[in-house]
Structures are given as C-alpha cells and as structure tokens.
C-alpha cells in the first residue's frame, strides 16, 4: 500500500476504528471490520472520485456497510462444533484445544474451526461467512 491509500489509512484509521468500535461487540471484531473497510477501500480506490465528499465520509460509508454485513452474517452464522477434535485427539489435548479455540473472538474462532477443524478452504470459508478472502486470511492469521 502506498500513495493516497497509505495516506488515507494513516490519517483516518483511528477515526474509522473508533466509529466501528462503538458499534461492535468486541475490540477484535472492530479490528476485523476496520481491516475489511480499508481492504474494500483500497479495492475501490480506482472508482473513488475526489470531490465534495471527503475521504473520511466515504470510509464511514464503507464502514457502515461492513457493519451491516457483519450483523447479517451474525444472524445466519452456523453453530460451529468441535466434535472432530474430540474424535481425532485424546481427551486432554481436545480439552486444551477447545479452551484455546473458545477463547478466540467469534470471527477468528469461526475461521479456525471451519478451516482447520472441518478442512474447508479459505475460499469456502469466506463464501460461507460472506467475508472477503483477505478478511478470512487475516482472521486466521490473528487467531493462530
């Protein structure tokens, strides 16, 4: 990231994160959504036309859409179980894994279980959850 995108990120990250955090359940969820906002903003940079609408207002619009997407996803999120862990490993290892996975924020927990426990691809997990592949990879990286 360089040029105008990097400048916008440096200048507006704190404002966008604060906006999202006030509307999110956890700081981790706010970080994930804010990352999605800037990922979407960079992807849409070629369509952005500087004009009377300030960059920050445009970023807030993207953030609002991501918050709505997250609320919709949460409403349709599948119940994720860890039964394959208990089947494949001994009781002690399974209980340690369950505790570690349960301690993760919801988005990170979901991607870990769907990708690593159930064996889905990043693309499958992203499509199932309504996330971008980049956001899915970021959640997995943070979780690990």
PEPE-V250024 format. One record per residue. RES is the residue in three letters. SS is DSSP state (@ for helix, = for strand, . for the rest). Layout:
BEGIN
RES:SS
RES:SS
END
This chain:
BEGIN
UNK:.
UNK:.
UNK:.
UNK:@
UNK:@
UNK:@
UNK:@
UNK:@
UNK:@
UNK:@
UNK:@
UNK:@
UNK:@
UNK:@
UNK:@
UNK:@
UNK:@
UNK:@
UNK:@
UNK:@
UNK:@
UNK:.
UNK:.
UNK:.
UNK:.
UNK:.
UNK:@
UNK:@
UNK:@
UNK:@
UNK:@
UNK:@
UNK:@
UNK:@
UNK:@
UNK:@
UNK:@
UNK:@
UNK:@
UNK:@
UNK:@
UNK:@
UNK:@
UNK:.
UNK:@
UNK:@
UNK:@
UNK:.
UNK:.
UNK:.
UNK:.
UNK:.
UNK:.
UNK:.
UNK:@
UNK:@
UNK:@
UNK:@
UNK:@
UNK:@
UNK:@
UNK:@
UNK:@
UNK:@
UNK:@
UNK:@
UNK:@
UNK:@
UNK:@
UNK:@
UNK:@
UNK:@
UNK:@
UNK:@
UNK:@
UNK:@
UNK:.
UNK:.
UNK:.
UNK:.
UNK:.
UNK:.
UNK:@
UNK:@
UNK:@
UNK:@
UNK:@
UNK:@
UNK:.
UNK:.
UNK:@
UNK:@
UNK:@
UNK:@
UNK:@
UNK:@
UNK:@
UNK:@
UNK:@
UNK:@
UNK:@
UNK:@
UNK:.
UNK:.
UNK:.
UNK:@
UNK:@
UNK:@
UNK:@
UNK:@
UNK:@
UNK:@
UNK:@
UNK:@
UNK:@
UNK:@
UNK:@
UNK:.
UNK:.
UNK:.
UNK:.
UNK:@
UNK:@
UNK:@
UNK:@
UNK:@
UNK:@
UNK:@
UNK:@
UNK:.
UNK:.
UNK:.
UNK:@
UNK:@
UNK:@
UNK:@
UNK:@
UNK:@
UNK:@
UNK:@
UNK:@
UNK:@
UNK:@
UNK:.
END
